[in-house]
Amino acid sequence: MKKIPVLVCVAVSTTVLLVFCNQPEAREQTTAADATTEAAPMSHDSLVKRGGYLVSIMGCNDCHTPKKMGPQGPVLDEERILSGHPSDVPVAPYDGNTAKNWILFNQMLTNYVGPWGTSYSANLTPDSTGIGSWSEAQFLKAIREGKYKGLDNTRPLLPPMPWQEFRNATDLDLKAIFAYLKSIKPVKNVVPTAKINMPPKS
């Protein structure tokens, strides 16, 4: 009668050892599969679809799409998706002393005031006032290096744009985002010029 519990214990122990010993190999296989997927070419439609998904989860609309006030608070203005701070909306009056220690957002979440100065969310639509003339290389430089309009010898991207985190995205993901942005409705909107208070680098 004692043989059965012993056999059960041996069987359980063997199963546990096999499962745990094989886990690293399974993780390596998953990583290898992910790398294969990353390297595999994607159709343009698939690239656009992935870009739309990434934009929807990365918070791009939080800053780059103007808001309208709904019954439960601000909602996206569907007519101006990703078109940046509206050119016809001035900066509301604010207390300058407060802005030295706090970051202030307007009610559309497209205009920001802080110790660095005043910044506005960019127009990311494929209109000529947005990224219509941008190349893919420009977009990658903007995100990877935090360069305004993705051009050398330009100012850095200003807060609250989190390019320092977004630059860790893969080339494929950044290209997918760019493909998606080029596919959305163009919105004509000249975003105001930022006002920078930060002292120049010595």
MARBA-3410 file (N, C-alpha, C, O; in Angstrom, 1 decimal):
202
0.8,-1.2,0.0,0.0,0.0,0.0,0.9,1.3,0.0,0.4,2.3,-0.5 ~ 2.1,1.1,0.6,2.9,2.3,0.6,3.5,2.6,-0.7,4.0,3.8,-0.9 ~ 3.5,1.6,-1.6,4.2,1.9,-2.9,3.4,2.9,-3.7,4.0,3.7,-4.5 ~ 2.1,3.0,-3.6,1.3,3.9,-4.4,1.6,5.4,-4.1,1.9,6.2,-5.0 ~ 1.6,5.8,-2.8,2.0,7.2,-2.5,3.4,7.5,-3.0,3.7,8.6,-3.4
4.3,6.6,-2.9,5.7,6.8,-3.3,5.7,7.0,-4.8,6.4,7.9,-5.3 ~ 5.0,6.2,-5.5,5.0,6.3,-7.0,4.3,7.7,-7.4,4.8,8.3,-8.3 ~ 3.3,8.0,-6.7,2.6,9.3,-7.0,3.6,10.5,-6.8,3.7,11.4,-7.6 ~ 4.3,10.4,-5.6,5.3,11.5,-5.3,6.4,11.6,-6.4,6.8,12.7,-6.8 ~ 6.9,10.4,-6.8,7.9,10.4,-7.9,7.4,11.0,-9.2,8.0,11.8,-9.8
6.1,10.6,-9.5,5.5,11.1,-10.8,5.4,12.6,-10.7,5.7,13.3,-11.7 ~ 4.9,13.1,-9.6,4.7,14.6,-9.4,6.0,15.3,-9.5,6.1,16.3,-10.1 ~ 7.0,14.8,-8.8,8.3,15.4,-8.7,8.9,15.5,-10.1,9.5,16.5,-10.5 ~ 8.8,14.4,-10.9,9.3,14.3,-12.2,8.7,15.3,-13.1,9.3,16.0,-13.9 ~ 7.3,15.4,-13.0,6.6,16.4,-13.8,7.0,17.8,-13.5,7.2,18.6,-14.4
7.1,18.2,-12.2,7.6,19.5,-11.8,8.9,19.8,-12.3,9.2,20.9,-12.9 ~ 9.9,18.9,-12.2,11.2,19.1,-12.7,11.2,19.3,-14.2,11.9,20.2,-14.7 ~ 10.5,18.5,-15.0,10.4,18.7,-16.4,9.8,20.0,-16.8,10.4,20.7,-17.7 ~ 8.8,20.5,-16.1,8.2,21.8,-16.4,9.1,22.9,-16.2,9.3,23.8,-17.1 ~ 9.8,22.9,-15.0,10.6,24.0,-14.6,11.9,24.0,-15.4,12.5,25.0,-15.8
12.4,22.8,-15.7,13.7,22.7,-16.5,13.5,23.2,-18.0,14.4,23.7,-18.6 ~ 12.3,23.0,-18.5,12.0,23.4,-19.9,11.6,24.8,-20.0,11.5,25.3,-21.1 ~ 11.3,25.5,-18.9,10.8,26.9,-19.1,11.8,27.9,-19.8,11.3,28.6,-20.7 ~ 13.1,27.9,-19.4,14.0,28.8,-20.2,14.0,28.5,-21.7,14.0,29.5,-22.5 ~ 14.0,27.3,-22.0,14.0,26.9,-23.4,12.7,27.4,-24.1,12.7,27.9,-25.2
11.6,27.3,-23.4,10.3,27.8,-23.9,10.4,29.3,-24.1,9.9,29.8,-25.1 ~ 11.0,30.0,-23.1,11.1,31.5,-23.2,12.0,31.8,-24.4,11.7,32.8,-25.2 ~ 13.1,31.1,-24.6,13.9,31.3,-25.8,13.2,31.1,-27.1,13.4,31.9,-28.0 ~ 12.3,30.1,-27.1,11.6,29.8,-28.4,10.6,31.0,-28.6,10.4,31.4,-29.8 ~ 10.0,31.5,-27.6,9.0,32.6,-27.7,9.8,33.8,-28.2,9.3,34.5,-29.1
10.9,34.1,-27.6,11.7,35.3,-28.0,12.1,35.1,-29.5,12.0,36.1,-30.3 ~ 12.5,33.9,-29.9,12.9,33.7,-31.3,11.8,33.9,-32.2,11.9,34.5,-33.3 ~ 10.6,33.4,-31.8,9.4,33.6,-32.6,9.0,35.1,-32.7,8.7,35.5,-33.8 ~ 9.2,35.8,-31.6,8.9,37.3,-31.7,9.8,37.9,-32.6,9.4,38.8,-33.4 ~ 11.1,37.6,-32.6,12.1,38.2,-33.5,11.8,37.9,-34.9,12.0,38.7,-35.8
11.3,36.6,-35.2,11.0,36.3,-36.5,9.8,37.1,-37.0,9.8,37.6,-38.2 ~ 8.8,37.3,-36.2,7.7,38.2,-36.5,8.1,39.6,-36.8,7.7,40.2,-37.7 ~ 9.0,40.1,-35.9,9.5,41.4,-36.1,10.2,41.6,-37.4,10.1,42.7,-38.1 ~ 11.0,40.6,-37.8,11.8,40.7,-39.0,11.0,40.5,-40.3,11.4,40.9,-41.4 ~ 9.9,39.8,-40.1,9.0,39.4,-41.3,8.4,40.7,-41.9,7.9,41.6,-41.2
8.5,40.8,-43.2,7.9,42.0,-43.9,6.4,42.0,-43.7,5.7,41.0,-43.7 ~ 5.8,43.2,-43.6,4.4,43.4,-43.4,3.8,44.1,-44.6,4.5,45.0,-45.2 ~ 2.6,43.7,-45.0,1.9,44.5,-46.1,1.6,45.9,-45.6,1.6,46.1,-44.4 ~ 1.4,46.8,-46.5,1.1,48.2,-46.1,-0.2,48.3,-45.2,-0.2,49.0,-44.2 ~ -1.2,47.5,-45.6,-2.4,47.5,-44.8,-2.2,47.0,-43.4,-2.7,47.5,-42.5
-1.4,46.0,-43.3,-1.1,45.4,-42.0,-0.3,46.4,-41.1,-0.5,46.6,-39.9 ~ 0.6,47.1,-41.8,1.4,48.1,-41.1,0.6,49.3,-40.6,0.7,49.7,-39.5 ~ -0.4,49.7,-41.4,-1.3,50.8,-41.0,-2.2,50.3,-39.9,-2.4,51.1,-38.9 ~ -2.6,49.1,-40.0,-3.5,48.6,-38.9,-2.7,48.5,-37.6,-3.3,48.9,-36.5 ~ -1.5,48.0,-37.6,-0.7,48.0,-36.4,-0.4,49.4,-35.9,-0.5,49.6,-34.7
-0.1,50.3,-36.8,0.1,51.7,-36.4,-1.1,52.3,-35.7,-0.9,53.0,-34.7 ~ -2.3,52.0,-36.2,-3.5,52.5,-35.5,-3.6,51.9,-34.1,-4.1,52.6,-33.2 ~ -3.3,50.6,-34.0,-3.4,50.0,-32.7,-2.4,50.6,-31.7,-2.8,51.0,-30.6 ~ -1.2,50.9,-32.2,-0.2,51.4,-31.3,-0.5,52.9,-30.9,-0.4,53.2,-29.7 ~ -1.0,53.7,-31.8,-1.5,55.0,-31.5,-2.6,55.0,-30.5,-2.6,55.9,-29.6
-3.5,54.0,-30.6,-4.6,54.0,-29.6,-4.2,53.6,-28.2,-4.9,53.9,-27.3 ~ -3.1,52.9,-28.0,-2.7,52.5,-26.7,-1.5,53.3,-26.1,-1.2,53.2,-24.9 ~ -0.9,54.2,-26.9,0.3,54.9,-26.5,-0.1,56.3,-26.0,0.8,57.1,-25.6 ~ -1.4,56.7,-26.0,-1.8,58.0,-25.5,-1.6,59.1,-26.5,-1.6,60.3,-26.0 ~ -1.4,58.8,-27.7,-1.2,59.9,-28.7,-2.4,60.9,-28.8,-2.2,62.1,-28.9
-3.6,60.3,-28.7,-4.8,61.2,-28.7,-4.9,62.0,-27.5,-5.6,63.1,-27.5 ~ -4.3,61.6,-26.4,-4.5,62.4,-25.1,-4.0,63.8,-25.3,-4.6,64.7,-24.8 ~ -2.9,64.0,-26.1,-2.4,65.3,-26.3,-2.6,65.9,-27.7,-2.8,67.1,-27.8 ~ -2.6,65.0,-28.7,-2.6,65.5,-30.1,-4.0,65.7,-30.6,-4.1,66.2,-31.7 ~ -5.0,65.3,-29.9,-6.4,65.5,-30.4,-7.1,66.4,-29.5,-7.2,66.2,-28.3
-7.7,67.5,-30.0,-8.4,68.5,-29.2,-9.7,67.8,-28.6,-10.1,66.8,-29.1 ~ -10.1,68.3,-27.5,-11.2,67.7,-26.8,-12.5,68.6,-26.8,-12.3,69.8,-26.9 ~ -13.6,68.0,-26.7,-14.9,68.7,-26.5,-15.4,68.3,-25.2,-15.2,67.2,-24.7 ~ -16.1,69.2,-24.5,-16.7,68.8,-23.2,-18.0,68.1,-23.4,-18.9,68.6,-24.0 ~ -18.0,66.9,-22.9,-19.3,66.1,-22.9,-19.9,66.0,-21.6,-19.4,66.6,-20.6
-21.0,65.3,-21.5,-21.7,65.2,-20.2,-20.9,64.6,-19.1,-21.2,64.8,-17.9 ~ -19.9,63.8,-19.4,-19.1,63.2,-18.4,-17.6,63.7,-18.4,-16.7,63.0,-17.9 ~ -17.4,64.8,-19.0,-16.1,65.3,-19.1,-15.6,65.4,-20.6,-16.4,65.2,-21.5 ~ -14.3,65.7,-20.7,-13.7,65.9,-22.1,-13.8,64.6,-22.9,-13.5,63.5,-22.4 ~ -14.1,64.7,-24.2,-14.1,63.6,-25.1,-13.4,64.1,-26.4,-13.3,65.3,-26.6
-12.8,63.2,-27.2,-12.1,63.5,-28.4,-13.0,64.2,-29.4,-14.1,63.8,-29.6 ~ -12.5,65.2,-30.0,-13.2,65.9,-31.1,-12.9,65.1,-32.4,-11.8,65.2,-33.0 ~ -13.8,64.3,-32.8,-13.7,63.3,-33.9,-13.3,64.0,-35.2,-12.8,63.4,-36.1 ~ -13.7,65.3,-35.3,-13.4,66.0,-36.6,-12.0,66.5,-36.7,-11.5,66.9,-37.7 ~ -11.3,66.5,-35.5,-9.9,67.0,-35.5,-8.9,66.0,-34.9,-8.0,66.4,-34.2
-9.1,64.7,-35.2,-8.3,63.7,-34.7,-6.8,63.9,-35.0,-6.4,64.1,-36.2 ~ -6.0,64.0,-34.0,-4.5,64.1,-34.1,-4.1,65.4,-34.8,-3.0,65.4,-35.4 ~ -4.9,66.4,-34.8,-4.5,67.6,-35.5,-3.8,68.7,-34.7,-3.5,69.7,-35.1 ~ -3.5,68.3,-33.4,-2.8,69.2,-32.6,-3.6,70.4,-32.0,-4.8,70.4,-32.1 ~ -2.9,71.3,-31.3,-3.5,72.4,-30.7,-4.2,73.3,-31.8,-3.5,73.7,-32.7
-5.5,73.6,-31.7,-6.1,74.5,-32.7,-5.5,75.9,-32.8,-5.2,76.5,-31.7 ~ -5.3,76.3,-34.0,-4.6,77.6,-34.2,-5.5,78.8,-33.7,-4.9,79.8,-33.4 ~ -6.8,78.6,-33.6,-7.7,79.7,-33.2,-7.9,79.7,-31.7,-8.8,80.5,-31.2 ~ -7.2,78.9,-30.9,-7.4,78.9,-29.4,-6.2,79.5,-28.8,-5.1,78.8,-28.7 ~ -6.3,80.7,-28.2,-5.1,81.3,-27.6,-4.8,80.7,-26.2,-5.7,80.0,-25.7
-3.7,81.0,-25.7,-3.3,80.6,-24.4,-4.1,81.4,-23.4,-4.1,82.6,-23.4 ~ -4.8,80.7,-22.5,-5.7,81.4,-21.5,-4.7,82.1,-20.5,-3.6,81.6,-20.2 ~ -5.2,83.2,-19.8,-4.4,83.8,-18.8,-4.0,82.9,-17.7,-4.9,82.0,-17.3 ~ -2.8,83.0,-17.1,-2.4,82.1,-16.0,-1.4,82.9,-15.2,-0.9,83.9,-15.6 ~ -1.3,82.4,-14.0,-0.3,83.0,-13.0,1.1,82.6,-13.3,1.4,81.4,-13.2
1.9,83.5,-13.7,3.3,83.1,-14.0,4.1,82.5,-12.9,4.9,81.6,-13.2 ~ 3.9,82.9,-11.7,4.6,82.3,-10.5,4.2,80.9,-10.3,5.0,80.0,-10.0 ~ 2.9,80.6,-10.6,2.5,79.2,-10.4,3.1,78.3,-11.5,3.5,77.2,-11.2 ~ 3.3,78.8,-12.7,3.9,78.1,-13.8,5.4,77.8,-13.6,5.9,76.9,-14.2 ~ 6.0,78.5,-12.7,7.4,78.2,-12.4,7.6,76.9,-11.6,8.6,76.3,-11.6
6.5,76.5,-10.9,6.6,75.3,-10.1,5.6,74.2,-10.5,5.7,73.0,-10.0 ~ 4.7,74.5,-11.4,3.7,73.5,-11.8,3.7,73.5,-13.3,4.1,74.4,-14.0 ~ 3.1,72.4,-13.8,2.8,72.3,-15.3,1.3,72.5,-15.4,0.5,71.8,-14.8 ~ 0.9,73.4,-16.3,-0.5,73.7,-16.5,-0.9,73.2,-17.9,-0.2,73.4,-18.9 ~ -2.1,72.6,-17.9,-2.7,72.1,-19.2,-3.9,72.9,-19.5,-4.7,73.2,-18.5
-4.2,73.1,-20.7,-5.5,73.7,-21.0,-6.6,72.7,-21.0,-6.3,71.5,-20.9 ~ -7.9,73.0,-21.1,-9.0,72.1,-21.0,-9.0,71.1,-22.1,-9.7,70.0,-22.0 ~ -8.4,71.4,-23.3,-8.4,70.4,-24.4,-7.2,69.5,-24.3,-7.0,68.6,-25.1 ~ -6.3,69.8,-23.3,-5.0,69.0,-23.2,-4.1,69.1,-24.4,-3.4,68.1,-24.7 ~ -4.1,70.3,-25.0,-3.3,70.4,-26.2,-2.2,71.6,-26.1,-1.4,71.8,-26.9
-2.3,72.3,-24.9,-1.5,73.5,-24.7,-0.9,73.3,-23.3,-1.7,73.0,-22.3 ~ 0.4,73.6,-23.1,1.0,73.3,-21.8,2.0,74.5,-21.5,2.7,75.0,-22.3 ~ 1.9,74.8,-20.2,2.8,75.9,-19.7,3.6,75.3,-18.5,3.0,74.7,-17.6 ~ 4.9,75.5,-18.5,5.7,75.1,-17.4,7.0,75.8,-17.3,7.2,76.8,-18.0 ~ 7.9,75.4,-16.5,9.2,76.1,-16.4,10.0,76.2,-17.7,10.8,77.2,-17.9
9.7,75.3,-18.7,10.4,75.4,-20.0,9.8,76.4,-20.9,10.4,76.9,-21.9 ~ 8.6,76.9,-20.6,7.9,77.9,-21.5,6.5,77.4,-21.8,5.8,76.8,-21.0 ~ 6.1,77.7,-23.1,4.7,77.3,-23.5,4.9,76.4,-24.7,5.5,76.8,-25.7 ~ 4.3,75.2,-24.7,4.3,74.3,-25.8,2.9,73.9,-26.3,2.0,74.0,-25.5 ~ 2.9,73.4,-27.5,1.6,73.0,-28.1,1.8,71.7,-28.7,2.8,71.3,-29.3
0.7,70.8,-28.7,0.8,69.5,-29.3,0.8,69.7,-30.9,0.0,70.6,-31.4 ~ 1.6,68.9,-31.5,1.7,69.1,-33.0,0.6,68.5,-33.8,-0.1,67.6,-33.3 ~ 0.4,69.0,-35.0,-0.5,68.4,-35.9,0.2,67.2,-36.6,1.2,67.3,-37.3 ~ -0.4,66.0,-36.3,0.2,64.7,-36.8,-0.6,64.2,-38.0,-0.3,63.1,-38.5 ~ -1.5,65.0,-38.6,-2.2,64.5,-39.8,-1.4,64.7,-41.0,-0.4,65.5,-41.0
-1.7,64.1,-42.1,-0.9,64.2,-43.4,-1.2,65.5,-44.2,-0.9,65.5,-45.4 ~ -1.8,66.5,-43.5,-2.0,67.8,-44.2,-0.6,68.5,-44.3,0.3,68.1,-43.6 ~ -0.5,69.4,-45.2,0.8,70.2,-45.4,1.1,71.0,-44.1,2.3,71.3,-43.9 ~ 0.1,71.3,-43.3,0.4,71.9,-42.0,0.7,71.0,-40.9,1.1,71.4,-39.8 ~ 0.7,69.7,-41.2,1.1,68.7,-40.3,2.3,67.9,-40.7,3.4,68.6,-40.9
2.2,66.6,-40.9,3.4,65.8,-41.3,3.3,65.4,-42.8,3.9,64.4,-43.2 ~ 2.5,66.2,-43.6,2.3,65.8,-45.0,3.5,65.7,-45.8,3.7,64.9,-46.7 ~ 4.5,66.6,-45.5,5.8,66.6,-46.3,6.9,65.8,-45.6,8.0,65.7,-46.1 ~ 6.6,65.2,-44.5,7.7,64.5,-43.7,8.0,63.2,-44.4,7.1,62.5,-45.0 ~ 9.3,62.8,-44.3,9.7,61.5,-44.8,9.7,60.6,-43.5,9.6,61.0,-42.4
9.7,59.3,-43.8,9.7,58.3,-42.7,11.0,58.5,-41.9,11.0,58.4,-40.7 ~ 12.1,58.8,-42.6,13.4,59.1,-41.8,13.2,60.2,-40.9,13.8,60.2,-39.8 ~ 12.5,61.3,-41.3,12.3,62.4,-40.4,11.5,62.0,-39.1,11.9,62.4,-38.0 ~ 10.5,61.2,-39.4,9.7,60.8,-38.2,10.5,60.0,-37.3,10.4,60.2,-36.0 ~ 11.3,59.1,-37.8,12.2,58.2,-36.9,13.2,59.1,-36.1,13.4,58.8,-35.0
13.7,60.1,-36.8,14.7,61.0,-36.1,14.0,61.8,-35.0,14.6,62.0,-34.0 ~ 12.8,62.3,-35.3,12.0,63.0,-34.3,11.9,62.2,-33.0,12.0,62.7,-31.9 ~ 11.5,61.0,-33.2,11.2,60.1,-32.1,12.5,59.6,-31.4,12.6,59.6,-30.2 ~ 13.4,59.2,-32.2,14.7,58.6,-31.7,15.5,59.6,-31.0,16.1,59.4,-30.0 ~ 15.6,60.9,-31.6,16.5,61.9,-31.1,15.9,63.1,-30.5,16.5,64.0,-30.0
14.5,63.1,-30.5,13.8,64.2,-29.9,14.0,65.5,-30.7,14.1,66.6,-30.1 ~ 14.1,65.4,-32.0,14.4,66.6,-32.8,13.1,67.2,-33.4,12.3,66.4,-34.0 ~ 12.9,68.5,-33.3,11.7,69.1,-33.8,11.6,68.9,-35.3,12.6,69.2,-36.0 ~ 10.5,68.4,-35.8,10.2,68.1,-37.2,11.2,67.1,-37.8,11.3,66.9,-39.0 ~ 12.0,66.4,-36.9,12.9,65.4,-37.3,14.0,65.9,-38.2,14.6,65.2,-39.0
14.4,67.1,-37.9,15.5,67.8,-38.7,16.7,68.1,-37.8,16.5,68.4,-36.6 ~ 17.9,67.9,-38.3,19.1,68.3,-37.6,19.1,69.8,-37.3,18.5,70.6,-38.0 ~ 19.8,70.2,-36.3,20.0,71.6,-35.9,18.7,72.3,-35.6,18.5,73.5,-35.8 ~ 17.7,71.5,-35.1,16.5,72.1,-34.6,16.4,72.0,-33.1,17.1,71.2,-32.5 ~ 15.4,72.7,-32.5,15.2,72.6,-31.1,14.8,71.2,-30.7,14.3,70.5,-31.5
14.9,70.9,-29.4,14.4,69.6,-28.9,12.9,69.6,-28.8,12.3,70.7,-28.7 ~ 12.3,68.4,-28.9,10.9,68.3,-28.6,10.6,68.7,-27.2,11.4,68.3,-26.3 ~ 9.6,69.4,-26.9,9.3,70.0,-25.6,8.3,69.1,-24.8,7.6,68.3,-25.4 ~ 8.4,69.2,-23.5,7.4,68.5,-22.6,6.0,68.9,-23.1,5.7,70.1,-23.5 ~ 5.0,68.1,-22.9,5.1,66.7,-22.2,5.3,65.6,-23.2,5.1,64.4,-22.8
5.8,65.8,-24.4,6.1,64.8,-25.3,7.1,63.8,-24.8,8.2,64.1,-24.6 ~ 6.7,62.5,-24.6,7.6,61.5,-23.9,8.5,60.8,-24.9,8.5,59.5,-24.9 ~ 9.2,61.5,-25.8,10.0,60.8,-26.8,11.1,60.0,-26.2,11.6,59.0,-26.8 ~ 11.5,60.4,-25.0,12.6,59.6,-24.3,12.1,58.1,-24.1,13.0,57.2,-24.0 ~ 10.8,57.9,-23.9,10.3,56.5,-23.8,10.0,55.9,-25.1,10.3,54.8,-25.4
9.4,56.8,-26.0,8.9,56.2,-27.3,10.1,55.8,-28.2,10.0,55.0,-29.0 ~ 11.3,56.4,-27.9,12.4,56.1,-28.8,12.9,54.6,-28.6,13.6,54.1,-29.4 ~ 12.4,54.0,-27.5,12.7,52.6,-27.3,11.8,51.6,-28.2,12.0,50.4,-28.1 ~ 10.9,52.2,-28.9,10.1,51.3,-29.8,10.9,50.8,-30.9,12.0,51.3,-31.3 ~ 10.5,49.6,-31.5,11.3,49.1,-32.6,11.1,49.9,-33.8,10.1,50.7,-33.9
12.0,49.7,-34.8,11.8,50.4,-36.1,10.5,50.1,-36.7,9.8,50.9,-37.3 ~ 10.1,48.8,-36.6,8.9,48.3,-37.3,7.7,49.1,-36.6,6.8,49.5,-37.4 ~ 7.7,49.2,-35.3,6.6,49.9,-34.7,6.5,51.4,-35.1,5.4,51.9,-35.3 ~ 7.7,52.0,-35.1,7.7,53.4,-35.5,7.3,53.6,-36.9,6.5,54.6,-37.3 ~ 7.7,52.7,-37.8,7.3,52.8,-39.2,5.8,52.5,-39.3,5.1,53.1,-40.2
5.2,51.6,-38.5,3.8,51.4,-38.5,3.0,52.6,-38.1,2.0,52.9,-38.7 ~ 3.5,53.3,-37.0,2.8,54.5,-36.6,2.8,55.5,-37.7,1.8,56.2,-37.9 ~ 4.0,55.7,-38.3,4.1,56.7,-39.4,3.1,56.4,-40.5,2.5,57.2,-41.1 ~ 3.1,55.1,-40.9,2.2,54.7,-42.0,0.7,55.0,-41.6,0.0,55.4,-42.5 ~ 0.4,54.7,-40.4,-1.0,55.0,-39.9,-1.3,56.5,-40.0,-2.3,56.9,-40.5
-0.3,57.3,-39.5,-0.5,58.8,-39.5,-0.7,59.3,-40.9,-1.4,60.3,-41.1 ~ 0.0,58.7,-41.8,-0.1,59.2,-43.2,-1.4,58.7,-43.8,-1.8,59.3,-44.9 ~ -2.1,57.8,-43.2,-3.4,57.3,-43.8,-4.6,58.0,-43.2,-5.7,57.8,-43.8 ~ -4.5,58.8,-42.2,-5.7,59.4,-41.6,-6.1,60.6,-42.3,-5.4,61.1,-43.2 ~ -7.3,61.2,-41.9,-7.8,62.4,-42.6,-6.9,63.6,-42.3,-6.6,63.9,-41.2
-6.5,64.3,-43.4,-5.7,65.5,-43.2,-6.6,66.6,-42.6,-7.7,66.8,-43.0 ~ -6.0,67.3,-41.7,-6.7,68.4,-41.1,-5.8,69.7,-41.2,-4.7,69.6,-40.7 ~ -6.3,70.7,-41.8,-5.5,71.9,-41.9,-5.5,72.7,-40.6,-6.6,73.1,-40.2 ~ -4.4,72.8,-40.0,-4.3,73.5,-38.7,-2.8,73.8,-38.5,-2.0,73.0,-38.2 ~ -2.5,75.1,-38.5,-1.2,75.6,-38.2,-1.0,75.8,-36.7,-1.6,76.7,-36.1
-0.3,74.9,-36.1,-0.1,75.0,-34.6,0.8,76.2,-34.3,1.8,76.4,-34.9 ~ 0.4,76.9,-33.2,1.2,78.1,-32.8,2.7,77.7,-32.5,3.0,76.5,-32.2 ~ 3.6,78.7,-32.6,5.0,78.4,-32.3,5.2,78.4,-30.8,4.7,79.2,-30.1 ~ 6.0,77.4,-30.4,6.3,77.3,-28.9,7.1,78.5,-28.5,7.9,79.1,-29.2 ~ 6.9,78.8,-27.2,7.7,79.9,-26.5,8.6,79.2,-25.5,8.1,78.6,-24.6
9.9,79.3,-25.7,10.9,78.6,-24.9,11.6,79.5,-23.9,12.1,80.5,-24.3 ~ 11.5,79.2,-22.6,12.1,80.0,-21.5,13.4,79.4,-21.0,14.2,80.0,-20.3 ~ 13.7,78.1,-21.4,14.9,77.4,-20.9,16.1,78.1,-21.4,16.2,78.5,-22.6 ~ 17.1,78.3,-20.5,18.4,78.9,-21.0,19.1,78.0,-21.9,19.0,76.7,-21.8 ~ 19.8,78.5,-22.9,20.5,77.7,-23.9,21.6,76.9,-23.2,22.2,77.4,-22.2
22.0,75.8,-23.8,23.1,75.0,-23.3,24.4,75.7,-23.5,24.6,76.3,-24.5 ~ 25.2,75.6,-22.4,26.5,76.3,-22.5,27.6,75.4,-23.2,28.7,75.8,-23.4
END
